[in-house]
């Protein structure tokens, strides 16, 4: 099921990104020869107008074949006005970067839809005008190798009861529960919780020292969370604000990763490839549809920012080439651009293989 969901999510992300290139080219009067989901071999294709639409076997990507974008393509003189290379460089840059723009539009749409249908949020972050329901003590974070993780607690679980055989906290609030856990070091504490699918489960945890400085803990972070629903106009506004916040935070983290890569201190152990994302999609769907679309929005923003990096084979690299050509007022030699793009593509494939190896290693360790 996780694999099927992953392929659906991947298709949505690919279609959104490539549609950005497609519609920008069409609106600019550039001929689009093919719109493809996946990479060959071809499964099915059809032609509408002057564009062929293809569904290919290998699902990890897609492409839009734009007339005149390939520098090696011969362009008849009468067709130059409808080619990518025959347009002004500002138009070329717009076509190249429109895929990234649509990544952010997709994230905005998904988050807005989430607020419209019902988005899980902590009590302190509820926007004005929202309907806040189903509030309860919720697991918002679980530390690795902690008593909570060993007991089976995970993010999104709602705690309905907690206590020892003799005593329980006066209120099920984060503050009261933390105090209760700290006061019962070494004792068995029973936790009754409900998963997103409504199943009620029991767990036994024993608070330990050393997890949190100065007191006993079980390695879990609690929040009072509920479901936030907004009217459509506020949902669109909050979706835009949330997209901006995610974009800002993601850009900061990616900048740190790139900076550390240059000084030889990059840690890629936290990166996930296709195999890792399959498990993450499955986990997000387990906690409900709102979690899933929020996760897809996060991936879309990540893809958008990564594609903006001025690196050969990425949209940002292509935009950089166009900027250089506008300064030097002539095309970059084909041999130079082709070589740089090949090297960039090879390095990206190498990184993907390393990350995929890590994904497999993590699964085997579990």
N, C-alpha and C positions, 0 to 999 in steps of 0.2 A: 504493500500500500504506500509506503514511504517513497519508493522508487517512482510509482505512478504520479504521486503528488509532486515530486521533484521535477518530473518531465513536464507536467502541466505548468508549474511555476517557471521553469526554464523557458517554455514556449511563450508565456506571457511576457517575460523580460526581453526575449529576443525580438518578438513581434513589435513590442513597444519601441525598442531602440532602433530597429531597422525601419520601422514606419516613419520615424523622425527623419532619417535620410531620404526615404522615399517621397514623403510629402513635400519636403523642402526642395528636392530636385524637380518634382512635378510643378510646384508653384513658381519655380524659377525658369520654367520653360526648357528644362533639360530632360532628354529622353531617358527613361528607365527601361533597360532591356530585360532585367530579371529581378524578382523579389523571392528570395529563398529562405526557408526555415530548415536549419540543419545543413550538413555538408554531404556531397555525393558519396555513394551512388544514389541516384534519384529513385524515389518511390512512386511519385505521381506529380504530374504537372498539367497546367492548362494555361491558355493564352486569352487575355482580355485586352482588347485594344492593341497597343504596341508592346505590352509588358507580359512576360511569361512568369507565372507564379508556380513555385516548386516546393514540394515537401520531400526532404531527403532523409536518408537512413541514419546518418550520424547526427544526434540531436544537440551536440555541444557547440552551438553557435548558429550563425546565419549570415546572410549577406544580401546587399542590394548591388546589382551590376548596373552602374551608371555609365551611359555612353560618353566616351572621351575621358574617363577617369584614369584608365590605364594608359600610361605614357607611351607604351609600345603599340597602341592601337592606331591604325591608319584611319584618318578622318577625311572623308570626301569634302571638297571645298564648299559645296552647297549645304552641307550638314553641320558646318562648324558652329553656327549660331545655336544649335540645339545640343551641343556637346558641353561637358564639364569644363574642359580646357579652354573652350571658347568664351566662357563667362568671366566677368571681372573677378578679381581675387577675393573681394569682400563677399561675393555671392558663393564662391567656392568654399570659403571658410564657414559661411552659414550652413551650407549643405553638410559639410564635414561634422560640424558641432551640433547639428539638430538632433542626432541620435542621443547625445548626452542630455540635451534639453528635455527630450521626451522621457528619459530615465527619471528626472526630477518631477515631471508632470505626472508620471505613473505613481510615484510615491505620494504625491499630493492627493491624487484621486483616491488611492487606497486608504490613506489615513482619514480623509474626509468621509469615505464610506464607512470606515470603522467607527468614527464618532457618531455617524447617523444611525448605525445599527446597534451600537453598544460597545464601548471600548473599556477594558479593565484599566483602572487608574487608582493611585493612592488618594486617600481622603484629602491630603494637603494640596493636591494639584488639580482639584476639580475646578473647571472654568465657570465663570458666571453664566447663568441661564441654563445650566445643565440639570438633567434629571439623574439623580444618583441613587442607585438601587443595589440590592444584594450585598450590602456592606458586611464585611467580616474580617477576622484576623487571618491574614494570608501570608504564605511563605514567599518572600520576595528575593531570597538569596540563600544558597547553601554552600558552606565551605567544603572543599575537597578533604576526604579522609576524616571527616568530623563524625561525631555520634549521630547527628541528624542524617547525613548522607548514608551512613551504614544502616540506619533504620529504614531507609527508603523514602524519606521526605524529599520533595523536589519543588522547584519554583512553580507557583500557581496553586499549590494545595491550600485548601481552606480549613483552618483548625476549628472544630466544633466543640471540643472538650479537651481539658488538659489537667493533670494533677497526679499526686501520689495516692497511695492506698488510703492515706489519712487526711489529706488536705488538698485544696485546689485554690488557685488565685481568685481574688474577689471579683476581678473583671478580666475578660479576654481582650486586653489591649496590649500593644507592644511593650509599654513601660511596665505594667503589672506582671506580665509573663516573664520579662527579663529578670525582674526582681525575684520572682518565685523560683526560677531556674537557678539563679545565683545562690539562693538560700538553701538549696537542696543538693549540694555537691555530693556526688557519689551515690545518690539515691535513685531508684528506678522511678521514672516519670512516664506515665501513660499518655499518649496523644491520640485523639480520635480526629481524623481529618477526612475531607471529601475531595476526590480528584475532580478534574474538570468534567468528566463524563458522568459524575454523580455517584460513583461508587464510594462507599464509606469504608475506611481502612483504619487499622490500629497499629501503633508503633510504640516500642519501649525504648527510651533513651536514658542515658546516665550522664549527667553533666560532668565535664572534666575541667581541670585547671590547665592553663597554658594556651587555651584557644583564644581567649580575650584577656588582656592584661588586667590583673587585679581581682578577677572574679571567675567563678565557674560558668561554663556555657556549653551549649550543645552544637554550636557552629551554624546557627540559622539566623537570618535577618527577617524579622516580621514587619508587616505593614498592615494598616487598616485599609483594605481595598474594596472597591465595588465596581459596578458597571455604570459608565457615564454615557448618557445619550443626549445628543444636541439636535436642535432644529437645523434644517438644511443650511441656512445662511451662516449660523455659528459653526456648524460642522466644517464647512468649506474654509472658514477663517482659521479655526483651530488646526485643521489639516495643514494649511500653509505654514502656520507657526511651528508646528511639530516637524514638518519637513525641513524648515530652516535650522531648527535646533539639531536635528540628526545630521544634516549636511555639515554644519559647523563642527560638531564633535568628531565626525568621521574624518573631515579634512585635517583636523589637528592630529589625530592618531596616525593617519597615513603620512603626514609630513614628518612626524617623529620617526616612523619606520624608515622612510627614505633617508632622513638625516643620519640615523644610526647605521644604515647600510653603507653610507659613504665613509664612516669612521670605523667600520668593521665591528659594530656592536649590535647589529640587527638580530632580533629574535623572531624567527618565522614559525616557531612552534605553535603559536596561537592561530596561525592562518589555517583556513579550511579550503580544501579543494572540492571537486564534485562529490566524492564519497562522503566527506565530512558534512557537506551541505545536505545530503540525502537524510542523514540522521537528524540534523537540526530542523529540517522541514517536518520530519515525522514528529519530533518533540513539540514543535510549535503547534501543529495540528491537534496534538493530544490535549492541549490546553484550551482549544476552542478556535473558532473561525477568526475571531478578532485578533488573537495572538498570531495566527497564520498570516493574515494580510498585513499586520504590522511588521512581521519578519520579512515578508516579500518587499515591503516598502523600504526596509533597511538595506536589503540586498540591492535593490534598484539604485538607491543613493550611492552605495559603495561602488557599483559598476559605473555610475556616472562620473564619480570623482576619479576613479582609476583610469577611465578613458580620457580624462582631461590632462593627465600627466604627459608632458611633452617628450614622449619616448617613441622611437620608431615602431611602427606597426599598430600603434594606438591612435585614436582620433586626435588626441592632443599632439602627437608627433606629426600627423598629417597637417594639422593647423599650423604647427611651427614651420614646416616646409613652405607653406603658402605665405607665411609672414616673411620668411627669408627671401622668397622670390619677389615679394612686393618691395623689399628694400633694395635688392640687387638689380631689380627690373629685368630679370630674365629667368627662365626655368632652371631649376637645379638639374645638372646632367643626369640622364636616365640611369647610367651605371652607378652613380653615387647614391641616388635615392633608392634604387633597387637593392643595392648591397646593404645599406643601413636598415631598410625594412626587413630584409632576410635575417640579418643579425639580431634585430629586435625581436622578430618572431621566434627565432631559435632560443633566445634567452627566456622569453615568456613560456615556451614549451618546457624548457628545462626547469623553470621555477614550478610549473604546474606538476611535473613529474615528482619533484622533491616534496611538494605539499601533499600530493596523492599518496606517496610512500608514508608520510607522517600519518595520514588518515588511516591507512591500513594498519600501521604499527599500533595506533591507539586502539583500534578495534581488537587486535590480537592480544594486547595487554589486558583489556577488559575481560 
